[in-house]
Amino acid sequence: MTDETTKIKLEDLGYDEFFDSKYRSSGLEGLSIGRVVAEHKEAYRVKSPNGEYLAKITGKQIFKAVKRADYPAVGDWVAISELDGKKAVIRHILPRKTILKKKYSDKQDAQVIAANIDTAFIVEAMDRDYNLNRLERYLVLTNEAGIEPVIVLNKTDLIPQIELDQRIKEIKNRFGEIDVLRTSAVENRGLDELTNRISKGKTYCFLGSSGVGKSSLINKLLKKNAIETREISGSTGKGRHTTTTREMYFLESGGIVIDNPGTREVGITEAGTGIEHVFDEIISLSQKCKYVDCAHVREPGCAVLQALREGKLDKAKYENYIKLRKENEFYEMTDADKKKKERRFGKFLKKAIDQLKELES
């Protein structure tokens, strides 16, 4: 272990009064404090002032865990017992300031992206990846987690300036006065602006699909090729999953950044507040609806549908709102409710097919 590593302070890892108060009130005196900087299969890398350790959780923690969020995640502060050979045992996870989660459509449990994030850079590439609805999903996730979102339009060298300006106008019209950065790792555009958004001791994560250039931007911030990168496929235009694990990196400026594997599926979990924040225009309109429990789909006296008919509400934003709200409602249902709903849908589908056959005979 280098002298440079041994000199590191907890504050250099992002430790502040919030976590210190949690540590002191948890009866953990005698245990060292470290931060999870990478997650591997059944093991974690934890960094502390005493060095870096390969750590595992106890069998008791595994037994008590009922969901994925009960396990450590990159960004977590943990109390550890240090062992020989730079190994450690994670005894306790300190309460989180923020936790960023998403859901896969085929899984009940949510996936933890990272913990204790201050700002999320939501990266969209200016090629086939650009998608306002996906941006909206990320904004719902970050707002629900209480994390500041910043949109990064990357690979701006791929489109003319007039087209870039039009996309920024679309984003402002759809999302209001959100921060939007323009970058190009190839031509070193916007890197100073990105660097200036990163403060010492604060933690930032990069979100986005594979191939949008998250790792390339982090390499630029690190001023070295610490993360392997690959270009998107020329035949499909889709990103390749170069980053396979979440990992934390420390900048010379004192900022802390997390690289995440790319994903094309951004499922919503427990996002009621996040949806309300991102779709505040629709929420405001809903106060004028005739019925308190209006679903804004076909009800008479619906102020949301009226605004949609009059062109005062963006159709794409409305459609995405309905879709995200249904996803959130389905996620919050119990397993029994979901099975009951699926059975009802199965009966409805069978009846519809039988009726169709009768009409065709």
CORJONOR-V669965 format. One line per field, one symbol per residue. psi: psi as a letter, one per 30 degrees, with the letter a starting at -180 (. if undefined). A space follows every 10 residues. Layout:
BEGIN
psi = ???
END
This chain:
BEGIN
psi = kleeeffkle effgkaeeee eeeffghgkf klklkjflkl jgllkkklff akkjllllee eeefkfleff lllkfkkkkl kkllghllkj fkkkkkelkk llkkfgkekl kkellhkekk jjkkkhbffk jeeeeeeeee eeeefgkkkk kjjlhfffll eeeeeeeeee eeeefaikkk kkljfeghkg eeeeeffklk flkklkkllk gfgeeeeeee efhlifkkll llkfefgkkk iejflkkkkk lefflkkkkk klkfjilkkh geeeeeeehf eeeeeffgle kegkfhegkk gjfeeeeeeg gfkkeeeeee eeeeeeeeee eflleeeeee eeeeeeeeee eeeeeeeeef .
END
